[in-house]
Amino acid sequence: MFSMFLFRQDQILQLREMLQAPGPGAVLVRGPKLMGKSTLVRQALSRRPSTWLQGSPLPAPLLAREHGARFAVGDGPDSPVDGWSGFSAGLRHHLDLGSLDGSVLVWDRADRLLRDPRWRQMLQEVWTELRLRARPVHLVFIVRAPPPPRALEFLAPRGSPLPEFRVGPLGLREATARIPGWSPARRIAAFSLLGGEPAVWDRVDPEVRFSTNLVRLFLEPGAPLRRFVDERFQVPGLNPERTLAIVNSLSHGAREWGDIKEAAMVFKTISELGPYMKGLSDDGMMESRRSLDAAPGGRRRRHRLIPPLLASWHGLVRPRLAELDGGASPRRVWKETIRPGVDALVARRLPDLVADHLLRHGEENLHARARETGSLWGEGVDIPVAGILKNGGAVYGTTSWEDPGPDAVGALARQVAETRYGYGREARTLILFSARPVSWAVERSVARRGDAVLLGPRHLVGNHARSGE
């Protein structure tokens, strides 16, 4: 099977460098489930000796006994009360012998362990021993969520936070690099629907068409993504039906509280949304943003689903499951009811793709990457992409999946004149992104301005994508 870790080489090398620093040391590896955190750590360790300890749903005393068996010394204590102390004694015995020098201790799935005070006490004892003896041993903790406040502060270097390595979704170029036969626009559409989930892209067949892949992945009986989405994005909260109603409204383009309430149709007042919105945000499924020029205490926000796959599933596929389960032809359902909605969903994702391009590869078109990106909105202003470059220049952008029209640049310039974001900066650049070939009139309107740049799909996917549609 093709492995997405071919495109994580920079991350593997970065983590390997952390683990090769003089010990003792500790690193937190964090990221959503099914993102490949454990595999990435194994790749970074290469042939280095390591001991893996798995967290599990077992009660703490049983888990302590299970871990303690890995470092047993004679008849060590194994009662529920002193289970972790027995583990600590055995581990320190091996440290005394030097048998762990140069190795890495990995606690995988450590989220529950980080909330166990007895485990943390044991870990602090072991860490004190490592520090006193300057043992060249590294500890790695693999987790999904941030640890409880101050839970691991004793592991951090003085005056610095604990080194943290985040494993997130792949970017557009990395995820779609294995399908160079698809046109740049098709690669953008596929990424807008599937996102950067490595486990999803491992299932994409580069030898068949975009539409065929989506039918096989989502719609056919036994399609691999039928259960994947619900397993990957478990709905939080005690009332998942209400949370799903919010997810559904966000997946169809609702962005502000009033619009979300109206589309969800299960909330009597806007205030009822609060706990459910917070749950989605805490679980990394939703993001809330202020306009870049908003005051720090401004309350007006726009909201969006972070994982593209979650939006495409709930916006396009989930409403058709009953029809598909009833025996409807997957290809007919795709052609008649799902395909017509793809363009609108992809168009909503374009601002995020352009903003991410500026952060990752802005120097290719603007001589510098962006140090911040976002959107601008307010009275008379709705600019989907804006930011400040690392060289100090300001950028303002608009995006279109179809031909943007001959006045697109002029309309953007008039909106820029209404905002003070970036005011007074020497360089101010207008970006016009169009996923389709633009007319000669649009090209001429861009060329006439010295402060405008025209971007297309090939700029986003990189120089190795083939041209054409």
C-alpha positions in Angstrom: 0.0 0.0 0.0 1.2 3.5 -0.8 2.2 5.3 2.4 1.5 8.9 3.1 4.6 8.9 5.3 6.6 9.5 2.1 5.4 13.0 2.5 6.1 13.4 6.2 9.9 13.1 5.8 10.5 16.6 7.1 8.4 15.9 10.2 10.2 12.5 10.7 13.6 14.2 10.5 12.5 17.0 12.9 11.3 14.5 15.5 14.4 12.4 15.1 16.5 15.4 15.8 14.6 16.1 19.0 15.2 12.5 20.2 18.9 12.7 19.3 19.5 15.6 21.7 21.5 14.9 24.9 19.3 13.1 27.4 17.3 13.0 29.5 14.6 14.6 27.4 10.9 14.4 26.9 8.6 15.1 23.9 4.8 15.3 23.6 3.5 14.1 20.2 0.0 15.3 19.8 -2.7 15.0 17.1 -6.1 13.7 16.2 -6.8 10.0 16.1 -6.0 8.1 12.8 -3.5 10.7 11.9 -0.5 8.3 12.1 1.2 9.6 15.3 2.5 6.2 16.4 3.7 5.3 12.9 5.5 8.6 12.7 7.3 8.0 16.0 8.3 4.6 14.9 9.7 6.0 11.7 11.6 8.7 13.6 13.1 6.0 16.0 14.4 4.0 13.0 16.8 1.4 14.5 17.1 3.1 17.9 16.2 0.9 20.9 12.8 1.7 22.3 10.3 0.4 24.8 6.6 0.9 24.0 4.0 1.1 26.8 0.4 1.3 25.7 -2.4 3.2 27.5 -5.7 1.4 27.5 -9.2 1.5 29.0 -8.0 -0.9 31.7 -8.5 0.3 35.3 -5.4 2.0 36.6 -4.3 -0.8 39.0 -4.5 -3.4 36.2 -2.7 -1.1 33.8 0.0 -0.5 36.4 0.5 -4.2 36.9 0.6 -4.8 33.1 3.3 -2.1 32.7 5.1 -3.3 35.8 5.6 -6.7 34.2 7.8 -5.1 31.6 10.4 -4.1 34.3 9.8 -6.7 36.9 12.5 -7.2 39.6 12.0 -10.3 41.6 8.7 -10.3 43.5 7.9 -6.6 43.2 4.7 -5.2 44.7 1.7 -5.6 42.6 -1.2 -4.5 44.8 -3.7 -1.9 43.4 -2.4 0.6 45.9 1.3 0.5 45.1 1.1 -0.7 41.5 2.8 2.3 40.0 5.4 2.4 42.8 6.3 -1.1 41.9 6.6 -0.1 38.2 8.8 2.9 39.3 11.1 0.6 41.4 11.6 -1.8 38.5 12.2 1.0 36.0 14.7 2.7 38.3 16.5 -0.6 38.8 17.0 -0.9 35.0 18.2 2.7 35.0 20.8 1.8 37.6 22.0 -1.0 35.5 22.3 1.3 32.5 20.3 -1.1 30.4 18.0 1.7 29.1 20.8 4.2 28.2 20.4 5.5 24.7 16.9 4.2 24.5 13.4 5.8 24.2 10.5 5.0 26.4 7.2 5.6 24.5 3.8 5.9 26.2 1.3 5.5 23.4 -2.4 6.5 23.8 -1.4 8.3 27.0 -4.4 10.6 27.4 -5.9 8.7 30.3 -2.6 8.2 32.0 -2.0 12.0 32.0 -5.1 12.4 34.1 -4.0 9.8 36.7 -2.2 11.5 39.6 -0.6 8.3 40.8 0.9 7.7 37.4 2.2 11.3 37.3 3.8 10.9 40.7 5.5 7.8 39.5 6.7 9.6 36.4 8.0 12.5 38.4 10.1 10.1 40.6 11.5 8.4 37.4 12.3 11.8 35.9 14.1 13.0 39.0 16.2 9.9 38.8 17.0 10.5 35.2 18.0 14.1 35.8 20.2 13.3 38.9 22.1 10.6 37.0 22.1 12.5 33.6 20.9 9.3 31.9 20.7 9.5 28.1 17.1 8.3 28.0 14.2 10.0 26.2 10.5 9.9 27.0 7.8 10.2 24.4 4.1 10.7 25.1 1.6 10.2 22.3 -1.8 11.8 22.9 -4.8 13.1 21.1 -5.8 16.0 23.3 -3.7 18.6 25.2 -2.6 17.3 28.6 -4.3 18.8 31.8 -2.8 22.1 32.8 0.6 21.8 34.5 0.4 17.9 34.3 3.8 17.6 32.7 5.5 20.9 33.6 8.1 19.1 35.7 9.4 17.5 32.4 10.0 20.9 30.7 13.4 22.5 30.5 13.7 25.5 32.9 12.0 28.5 31.6 10.6 26.7 28.5 7.5 24.7 27.8 7.6 20.9 27.2 8.7 20.3 23.6 5.5 19.4 21.6 5.4 17.9 18.2 2.0 18.1 16.5 0.9 15.7 13.8 -1.9 17.1 11.7 -3.5 16.5 8.3 -1.4 16.6 5.1 -1.3 19.8 3.0 -2.8 20.0 -0.4 0.5 19.3 -2.2 1.5 16.4 0.0 -1.9 14.7 -0.1 -2.4 15.0 -3.8 1.2 14.3 -4.9 0.4 10.7 -5.8 -2.3 11.7 -8.3 -0.3 13.8 -10.8 -2.4 12.5 -13.7 -5.4 14.5 -12.4 -5.6 18.1 -13.4 -4.8 20.8 -10.8 -8.4 21.8 -10.5 -9.4 18.1 -9.9 -6.7 17.8 -7.3 -8.1 20.9 -5.5 -11.6 19.6 -5.7 -10.6 16.2 -4.3 -8.6 17.8 -1.4 -11.6 20.2 -0.7 -13.8 17.1 -0.2 -11.4 14.7 1.5 -9.1 17.0 3.4 -5.6 15.9 4.4 -6.5 12.6 6.3 -3.6 10.2 5.6 -5.8 7.2 6.1 -8.2 8.5 3.4 -5.6 9.3 0.8 -4.1 5.8 1.3 -7.4 4.5 -0.2 -7.4 6.8 -3.2 -6.7 5.0 -6.5 -4.6 7.3 -8.8 -5.4 5.2 -11.8 -9.1 6.0 -11.9 -11.1 9.2 -12.3 -12.0 11.6 -9.5 -15.7 10.7 -9.7 -15.0 6.9 -9.7 -12.9 7.3 -6.5 -15.7 9.1 -4.7 -18.3 6.6 -5.7 -16.1 3.7 -4.5 -15.0 5.4 -1.3 -18.4 6.8 -0.2 -21.3 5.3 -2.1 -20.9 1.7 -3.0 -22.0 -1.0 -0.6 -19.2 -1.6 1.9 -17.5 1.6 0.9 -14.5 2.2 3.2 -15.4 5.7 4.2 -19.0 4.8 5.2 -17.9 4.1 8.7 -14.6 6.0 8.7 -16.1 9.4 9.2 -18.3 8.5 12.2 -15.3 6.7 13.8 -12.9 9.5 13.0 -15.2 12.3 14.1 -17.2 11.1 17.0 -19.9 13.7 17.9 -19.3 15.1 21.4 -21.8 15.9 24.0 -24.7 14.3 25.8 -27.2 15.1 23.0 -25.4 14.2 19.8 -28.6 14.8 17.7 -28.3 18.6 18.5 -24.6 18.6 17.8 -25.2 16.9 14.5 -27.8 19.5 13.6 -25.1 22.2 14.1 -22.6 20.1 12.0 -25.2 19.8 9.3 -25.8 23.6 9.2 -22.1 24.4 9.1 -21.6 21.8 6.3 -24.1 23.7 4.2 -22.4 27.0 4.6 -23.9 28.6 7.8 -21.2 30.8 9.5 -22.8 33.0 12.1 -24.9 32.0 15.2 -28.2 33.3 13.8 -27.7 31.4 10.5 -26.6 28.2 12.4 -29.7 28.3 14.7 -32.1 28.9 11.8 -30.5 26.0 9.7 -30.3 23.6 12.6 -34.0 24.1 13.5 -33.7 22.4 16.9 -32.8 25.4 19.1 -35.3 27.8 20.6 -32.8 30.5 21.4 -29.3 31.4 20.1 -27.9 31.0 23.7 -28.8 27.3 23.6 -26.1 26.8 20.9 -23.3 27.6 23.3 -22.4 24.3 25.0 -22.7 22.4 21.7 -20.5 24.8 19.8 -17.9 24.7 22.6 -17.9 20.9 22.4 -17.2 20.9 18.7 -14.5 23.5 19.2 -12.9 21.6 22.1 -12.8 18.4 19.9 -11.1 20.2 17.1 -14.0 19.9 14.7 -15.0 23.6 14.5 -13.1 26.9 14.5 -14.3 30.3 15.4 -12.7 33.4 13.9 -12.9 37.1 14.3 -12.3 39.5 11.4 -8.6 40.3 11.3 -9.3 44.0 11.9 -11.7 43.3 14.8 -11.0 44.7 18.3 -9.4 42.1 20.6 -12.6 42.0 22.7 -15.0 41.8 19.7 -17.6 39.2 20.0 -18.8 38.8 16.4 -17.3 35.7 15.0 -17.7 33.3 12.0 -17.5 29.6 12.4 -16.5 26.8 10.1 -15.9 23.0 10.3 -12.2 22.4 10.2 -12.1 18.9 8.6 -13.2 19.2 5.0 -14.2 15.5 5.0 -16.7 16.1 7.8 -18.4 18.9 5.8 -18.5 16.9 2.6 -19.9 13.8 4.4 -22.7 15.7 6.1 -23.3 18.1 3.3 -23.3 15.7 0.4 -23.3 12.0 1.3 -25.1 11.5 4.6 -28.5 12.8 3.3 -28.3 10.1 0.6 -27.5 7.1 2.8 -31.1 5.9 3.1 -31.5 6.0 -0.6 -28.3 4.1 -1.2 -29.1 1.5 1.5 -32.5 1.1 -0.2 -30.7 -0.2 -3.4 -30.3 3.0 -5.4 -27.5 2.9 -8.0 -24.4 4.6 -6.5 -23.5 6.1 -9.8 -27.0 7.5 -10.4 -27.0 9.0 -6.9 -23.6 10.6 -7.6 -24.6 12.0 -10.9 -28.1 13.3 -10.1 -27.9 14.4 -6.4 -24.3 14.7 -5.2 -22.3 15.9 -8.1 -24.4 19.1 -8.5 -23.5 20.2 -4.9 -19.7 19.6 -5.2 -18.9 22.9 -6.8 -20.5 25.0 -4.1 -18.8 23.1 -1.4 -15.4 23.4 -3.1 -15.9 27.1 -3.6 -16.4 27.5 0.1 -13.1 25.8 0.8 -11.0 27.9 -1.7 -10.3 30.8 0.8 -8.8 28.3 3.2 -6.6 26.8 0.5 -5.3 30.1 -0.7 -4.6 31.3 2.9 -2.8 28.0 3.5 -0.8 28.5 0.3 0.3 31.9 1.5 1.5 30.5 4.8 3.4 27.5 3.3 4.5 28.8 -0.1 3.8 32.5 -0.3 7.4 33.3 -1.4 6.6 31.6 -4.8 4.3 34.4 -5.8 4.8 37.3 -3.3 8.5 37.0 -2.3 7.6 36.1 1.3 5.3 33.8 3.2 2.5 35.0 5.3 2.9 35.3 9.1 -0.8 35.6 9.6 -3.9 35.0 7.5 -7.7 35.3 8.0 -10.7 37.1 6.6 -12.1 40.6 6.8 -15.7 41.4 7.1 -17.9 44.2 8.3 -20.0 47.0 6.8 -19.2 47.2 3.1 -16.4 44.7 3.4 -16.3 40.9 2.9 -12.7 39.9 1.9 -12.3 36.1 2.1 -8.5 36.1 2.3 -6.2 38.6 4.0 -2.9 38.6 5.8 0.4 40.1 6.6 3.6 38.8 5.0 6.8 38.2 6.8 8.4 41.0 4.9 5.7 43.4 6.2 3.5 43.6 3.2 -0.3 43.2 3.4 -2.3 40.9 1.1 -6.0 40.9 0.2 -7.6 38.1 -1.9 -10.8 36.9 -3.4 -11.5 33.4 -4.8 -13.7 31.9 -7.4 -14.4 28.4 -8.7 -15.8 29.9 -11.9 -14.8 32.9 -14.0 -14.8 35.8 -11.5 -15.9 38.4 -14.0 -14.1 41.4 -15.5 -14.6 43.7 -12.4 -13.3 41.2 -9.8 -10.1 43.1 -9.1 -11.8 46.4 -9.1 -14.4 45.2 -6.7 -11.7 43.9 -4.4 -9.8 47.1 -4.5 -12.9 49.1 -3.5 -13.4 46.8 -0.5 -9.8 47.2 0.5 -10.3 50.9 0.5 -13.0 50.5 3.2 -10.7 48.6 5.7 -7.8 49.9 7.8 -6.2 46.5 8.0 -2.8 46.9 6.6 -3.2 50.6 6.2 0.1 52.5 5.9 2.1 49.5 4.9 4.4 50.1 1.9 3.4 46.9 0.0 -0.2 46.0 -0.5 -1.1 43.2 -2.9 -4.4 42.2 -4.3 -4.8 38.4 -5.1 -7.3 37.1 -7.5 -7.6 33.3 -7.5 -9.7 31.6 -10.1 -10.0 27.8 -10.4 -11.1 28.2 -14.1 -9.3 29.9 -16.9 -10.2 33.6 -16.8 -11.2 35.8 -19.7 -8.9 38.2 -21.5 -10.7 41.1 -19.9 -9.8 39.7 -16.4 -6.2 39.2 -17.4 -6.0 42.7 -18.7 -7.5 44.2 -15.6 -4.9 42.4 -13.4 -2.0 43.4 -15.7 -3.0 47.0 -15.6 -2.5 47.2 -11.9 1.0 47.0 -10.4 -0.4 45.6 -7.1 -2.4 42.6 -8.4 -1.5 39.0 -8.8 -3.6 36.3 -10.7 -3.4 32.8 -9.2 -4.7 29.6 -10.5 -4.8 25.9 -9.5 -1.3 25.2 -10.7 0.1 27.8 -8.3 -1.6 26.0 -5.3 -0.7 22.4 -6.2 2.9 23.1 -7.3 5.1 22.9 -10.4 4.7 19.1 -10.8 1.0 19.1 -11.7 0.1 18.7 -15.3 -1.8 21.4 -17.0 -5.3 21.1 -18.5 -8.6 20.2 -17.1 
